[in-house]
Amino acid sequence: MLNKARAIKEQIVAWRREFHQHPELGFQENRTAARLAEVCTELGWRVRTGVGRTGVVADLGSGSPMVAVRADMDALPLQEANQCAYRSRIDGVMHACGHDSHLACALGVARLLKEETFPGSVRLIFQPSEEVADEEGISGAPRMIDDGALEGVDLILALHVDPGTPSGIVRIDSGPASGGVDSWFAEVRGKGGHGAHPHETVDPFYLSAHVIMALNAIVSRRLDPTLPAVVSIGSLHGGQAENVIPDAVRMTGTLRYTEKSIQEAIHSELRRSFETVRSLGGDYELRFELGSPPMLNHPLAAGLIREAAVPLIGEAYVLSWKVELGAEDFGSFLDRVPGAMFALGTSDGKHDWHLHSPDFDLDEEALPVGVAVMTAAILKYLRKS
């Protein structure tokens, strides 16, 4: 399977570079979706478009069991700093999170599976807007789920490029693989006045300082230290003049977790932190915007990927997942269907590449490895079922 994937490497790379040159933001992936639909149709897959707004679903085979492969489509609002021949042609938009590679690998899987016989069926889920939510606070995965993308699916798999791991290495484990994420928005209200007469005001900056201290103690003093958690402040805005104390200060932030109990505890502790404002004569408003749940790799799916990868690349090149609390809405799929995501190492050892960076790039030699591992895992599952 690895030899077959390497034999089509030029095509995989060409797809990746085409998508890289034409990036599109979340729920705007019209050109990308049209191109994916075109290629999948040419390869003999049955295609549906407009799933979850701009998503694409492609099916091959018939009946159950059904394995799905998810690949995200959207780019980021970044101006690319690279000067390569395939750099983004769209000002201010760039594939800086590897989604172009995820699409290319999924198409590679589509091409290899077309040459195979297997029981059951395979579904490719090309998902919009993994990076951002829409006007209702909903990202691409839940939108596709609402449109039936998971109907009939028994197992779902995905990969994500990892510029911090040497090229061609695969990382996979069961259990938490990314954090759940919620956003919070608050307004701390006091009483404004002249900066020369602070005693006549209820200074919202003073109130906010107490809140900030309390927020930064949530993880270290209020939560179980053995369970991962993050509470961060992302913005703090208030006032317009240097000599005027404003009426209010606005704050926003993010929280991350891997356990439902920790999510609930953080919400409770955030409210407790803001209650200090009232004890000091002010008031506040706090609201939460619920995001993606944690990405929890199912043991069956994680084991399947490991079993597929070891014979292809060797046990020494199949490592444990690096657990961290970055968010990934693939967790919305895993909330409903067993599955797993594996990390594909893409570092060339020469460049200091990072996701979400304007100079992000990757070693394209790794892409056939991702295609081969994904295809082998799918066939292993279908042929054993």
C-alpha positions in Angstrom: 0.0 0.0 0.0 2.9 2.4 0.7 4.3 1.6 -2.7 1.0 2.3 -4.3 0.7 5.6 -2.5 4.2 6.7 -3.4 3.4 5.8 -7.1 0.8 8.6 -7.1 2.9 11.1 -5.0 3.1 13.6 -7.9 -0.7 13.7 -8.1 -1.1 14.0 -4.3 1.4 16.9 -4.3 -0.2 18.6 -7.3 -3.6 18.5 -5.5 -2.1 19.9 -2.3 -0.4 22.7 -4.2 -3.5 23.6 -6.1 -5.6 23.9 -2.9 -2.7 25.8 -1.3 -2.8 28.4 -4.1 -6.6 28.9 -3.8 -7.4 29.1 -0.1 -10.9 30.0 1.1 -12.2 30.9 4.5 -14.8 29.0 6.5 -18.1 28.5 4.8 -16.7 30.3 1.7 -15.0 27.2 0.2 -17.0 27.2 -3.0 -14.1 26.7 -5.4 -12.5 24.1 -3.2 -15.8 22.2 -2.9 -16.4 22.3 -6.7 -12.9 20.9 -7.4 -13.3 18.2 -4.8 -16.6 17.2 -6.3 -15.1 17.2 -9.8 -12.2 14.9 -8.8 -14.3 12.5 -6.8 -16.8 12.2 -9.6 -14.0 11.5 -12.1 -12.8 8.7 -9.8 -16.2 7.1 -9.8 -17.4 8.2 -6.3 -21.1 9.3 -5.7 -21.0 12.9 -4.8 -23.3 15.2 -2.8 -22.5 18.9 -2.5 -23.9 21.7 -0.2 -23.8 19.4 2.9 -23.3 21.6 5.9 -23.5 24.7 3.7 -20.3 24.2 1.6 -19.3 20.7 2.5 -18.9 17.7 0.1 -19.7 14.1 0.8 -18.5 11.3 -1.5 -19.4 7.6 -1.3 -17.9 4.4 -2.7 -19.2 0.9 -2.3 -22.5 -0.1 -0.8 -24.1 -1.2 2.5 -22.5 -1.6 5.8 -20.1 -1.4 7.5 -19.3 2.2 6.5 -16.0 3.9 7.3 -15.8 7.7 6.9 -12.7 9.8 6.3 -12.9 13.5 7.3 -10.8 16.2 5.7 -11.3 19.9 6.6 -11.3 22.5 3.8 -11.0 26.0 5.2 -7.9 28.3 5.3 -6.9 31.0 7.7 -7.0 34.9 7.4 -3.2 35.2 7.2 -0.9 36.8 4.6 1.5 34.1 3.4 5.2 35.0 3.9 6.6 32.1 1.8 7.9 32.9 -1.7 7.4 29.4 -3.1 5.9 28.8 -6.6 2.7 27.5 -5.0 2.2 30.3 -2.5 -1.3 31.6 -1.9 -2.8 33.7 -4.7 -5.4 35.2 -2.4 -4.2 38.2 -0.4 -4.7 37.8 3.3 -5.8 34.1 3.1 -3.5 31.1 3.5 -3.6 27.4 4.2 -1.5 27.7 7.4 -3.0 24.7 9.2 -2.4 22.0 6.6 -6.0 21.6 5.5 -4.7 21.6 1.8 -2.7 18.5 2.7 -5.6 16.9 4.4 -7.7 17.3 1.3 -4.9 16.0 -1.0 -4.5 12.9 1.2 -8.2 12.2 1.2 -8.2 12.4 -2.6 -5.2 10.0 -2.6 -7.3 7.6 -0.5 -10.1 8.0 -3.0 -7.9 7.1 -5.9 -6.3 4.1 -4.2 -9.6 2.7 -2.9 -11.1 2.9 -6.4 -8.6 0.1 -7.4 -9.6 -2.1 -4.4 -12.5 -4.5 -3.7 -14.0 -4.5 -0.3 -17.3 -5.2 1.5 -19.3 -2.3 2.8 -18.7 1.3 1.9 -16.4 4.3 2.4 -17.5 7.9 2.8 -15.3 11.0 2.3 -16.5 14.0 4.4 -14.9 17.2 3.1 -15.8 19.6 6.0 -16.0 23.4 5.8 -15.1 25.8 8.5 -13.1 23.9 11.1 -11.3 27.0 12.1 -14.3 29.3 12.8 -17.9 29.3 13.7 -20.8 30.9 11.8 -23.1 33.7 13.0 -24.8 31.2 15.3 -21.6 30.0 16.8 -21.6 26.7 15.0 -18.6 25.3 13.1 -18.5 23.0 10.1 -18.6 19.6 11.8 -21.9 20.1 13.6 -23.3 21.7 10.4 -22.5 18.6 8.4 -23.8 16.3 11.1 -27.1 18.2 11.0 -27.2 17.6 7.3 -26.8 13.9 7.7 -23.1 13.4 6.9 -22.8 10.7 9.6 -25.9 8.7 8.6 -24.9 5.1 8.3 -21.3 5.7 9.4 -19.9 3.0 11.8 -16.3 4.4 12.1 -14.7 7.7 11.3 -11.0 8.5 10.8 -8.9 11.6 10.1 -5.3 12.8 10.0 -3.7 16.1 10.9 -0.2 17.2 9.7 2.3 17.8 12.5 5.2 20.1 11.7 6.7 19.3 15.1 7.3 15.6 14.3 9.8 14.3 11.7 8.5 13.6 8.3 6.7 10.3 7.9 6.3 9.4 11.5 2.7 8.6 12.7 1.4 9.5 16.2 -1.7 7.8 17.5 -3.2 6.9 20.9 -6.6 6.3 22.4 -8.1 8.8 24.8 -7.9 12.6 24.8 -6.1 14.0 21.8 -7.3 17.6 21.9 -9.2 19.9 24.2 -12.8 20.9 24.3 -13.2 24.6 23.9 -15.6 27.3 25.0 -15.4 31.0 24.7 -16.5 33.5 27.4 -17.5 37.1 27.1 -17.9 39.5 30.1 -18.5 43.1 30.9 -17.4 44.5 34.3 -19.5 47.5 35.2 -18.7 50.3 37.6 -19.3 54.0 37.7 -17.2 56.3 35.6 -15.9 59.7 36.3 -13.0 62.1 36.2 -9.5 60.5 36.6 -8.7 63.2 39.2 -11.6 62.1 41.4 -11.4 58.3 41.7 -13.2 58.4 45.0 -16.4 59.4 43.2 -16.2 56.4 40.9 -16.4 52.7 41.0 -13.4 52.0 38.9 -14.0 49.0 36.5 -10.3 48.6 36.0 -9.8 48.1 39.7 -12.7 45.6 39.7 -11.2 43.8 36.7 -7.9 43.5 38.4 -9.5 41.4 41.1 -11.3 39.3 38.5 -8.0 38.7 36.6 -6.3 37.5 39.8 -9.2 35.2 40.5 -9.3 33.8 36.9 -5.6 33.0 37.0 -6.0 31.0 40.2 -8.8 28.8 38.8 -6.5 26.1 37.3 -3.9 26.2 40.0 -6.1 26.4 43.0 -9.7 25.4 42.2 -9.4 22.4 39.8 -8.0 18.8 40.1 -4.3 19.2 39.2 -4.3 15.8 37.5 -6.8 16.8 34.8 -5.8 19.1 32.0 -7.4 22.6 31.9 -6.8 26.1 30.6 -8.4 29.4 31.4 -7.0 32.4 29.3 -8.0 36.0 28.9 -7.8 37.0 25.2 -8.8 40.7 25.3 -9.4 43.5 27.7 -11.0 46.8 26.5 -12.1 49.9 28.3 -11.9 53.6 28.2 -11.1 56.2 25.5 -9.2 59.0 27.3 -6.3 59.0 29.7 -8.1 61.2 32.3 -11.5 59.6 32.3 -12.4 56.5 34.2 -15.0 54.6 32.1 -18.2 53.0 33.2 -17.3 49.5 32.1 -14.5 47.2 30.9 -15.1 44.3 28.4 -13.2 41.1 28.7 -13.1 37.9 26.5 -11.3 34.6 26.9 -11.1 30.9 26.2 -11.2 27.8 28.3 -10.0 24.3 27.5 -10.7 20.9 29.0 -10.8 17.1 28.3 -13.3 16.1 31.0 -17.0 17.2 31.1 -16.7 17.6 34.9 -13.8 20.1 34.4 -15.8 22.1 31.8 -18.6 22.4 34.3 -16.2 23.3 37.1 -14.5 26.0 35.0 -17.9 27.6 34.2 -18.7 27.6 37.9 -15.4 29.1 38.9 -15.6 31.8 36.2 -18.9 32.9 37.7 -17.4 32.8 41.2 -14.4 35.0 40.0 -16.7 37.6 38.6 -18.8 37.7 41.7 -15.9 39.6 43.4 -17.0 42.6 41.4 -20.3 42.8 43.3 -18.6 42.6 46.6 -16.7 45.7 45.6 -19.7 47.7 44.5 -19.8 46.9 40.9 -21.7 44.5 38.6 -21.0 42.2 35.7 -22.5 40.3 32.8 -21.0 37.0 31.8 -22.0 34.7 29.0 -20.5 31.5 27.4 -20.3 30.4 23.8 -20.1 26.6 23.8 -17.5 25.3 21.3 -16.3 21.9 20.2 -16.1 19.0 22.6 -12.8 17.3 23.4 -11.4 15.0 20.7 -11.4 11.5 22.3 -9.8 8.8 20.2 -11.7 5.5 20.5 -9.5 2.5 21.5 -10.8 0.4 18.6 -10.1 3.1 16.0 -6.7 4.1 17.5 -5.7 0.4 17.6 -6.8 0.0 14.0 -4.6 2.9 12.8 -1.6 1.5 14.8 -2.1 -2.0 13.3 -2.2 -0.5 9.8 0.8 1.8 10.3 3.3 -0.6 11.9 3.6 -3.0 8.9 3.9 -0.1 6.5 6.5 2.1 8.2 7.8 0.1 11.2 7.1 0.1 14.8 9.9 2.6 15.6 8.0 5.2 13.4 4.6 4.8 15.1 4.7 7.0 18.3 2.4 8.2 21.0 0.2 11.2 20.4 1.4 14.5 21.9 -1.6 15.5 24.0 -2.3 19.3 24.1 -5.3 21.5 24.4 -5.6 23.0 21.0 -9.2 22.8 19.7 -10.4 20.6 16.8 -14.0 20.2 15.9 -13.5 16.6 14.8 -14.5 15.9 18.4 -18.1 16.7 17.3 -18.0 13.6 15.0 -16.3 11.5 17.7 -19.1 12.4 20.1 -21.5 10.5 17.9 -19.4 7.8 16.1 -16.3 5.8 17.3 -13.2 7.1 15.5 -9.7 8.5 15.8 -7.4 11.1 14.3 -3.7 10.4 13.8 -0.9 12.9 13.5 1.3 12.7 10.4 4.9 14.1 10.9 5.8 16.7 8.3 9.0 18.3 9.5 12.0 18.2 7.2 14.4 18.8 10.0 15.7 22.0 8.5 12.8 24.5 9.0 11.1 25.7 12.2 7.6 25.4 10.8 4.5 26.0 13.0 0.8 25.7 12.4 -1.1 29.0 12.0 2.1 30.8 11.1 2.5 32.9 7.8 5.6 30.9 6.9 4.1 27.4 7.5 5.0 24.7 5.0 5.7 21.0 5.2 7.7 18.1 3.7 5.5 16.7 1.0 7.4 13.4 1.1 5.2 12.6 4.1 1.9 12.8 2.3 2.0 9.3 0.7 2.6 7.9 4.2 -0.6 9.5 5.4 -2.5 8.2 2.3 -1.2 4.7 2.8 -1.9 4.4 6.5 -5.4 5.8 6.1 -6.2 3.4 3.2 -4.8 0.4 4.9 -6.7 1.2 8.1 -10.0 1.4 6.1 -9.4 -1.8 4.3 -8.4 -3.6 7.5 -11.6 -2.6 9.2 -13.9 -3.4 6.3 -12.3 -6.8 5.5 -12.3 -7.9 9.2 -16.0 -6.8 9.8 
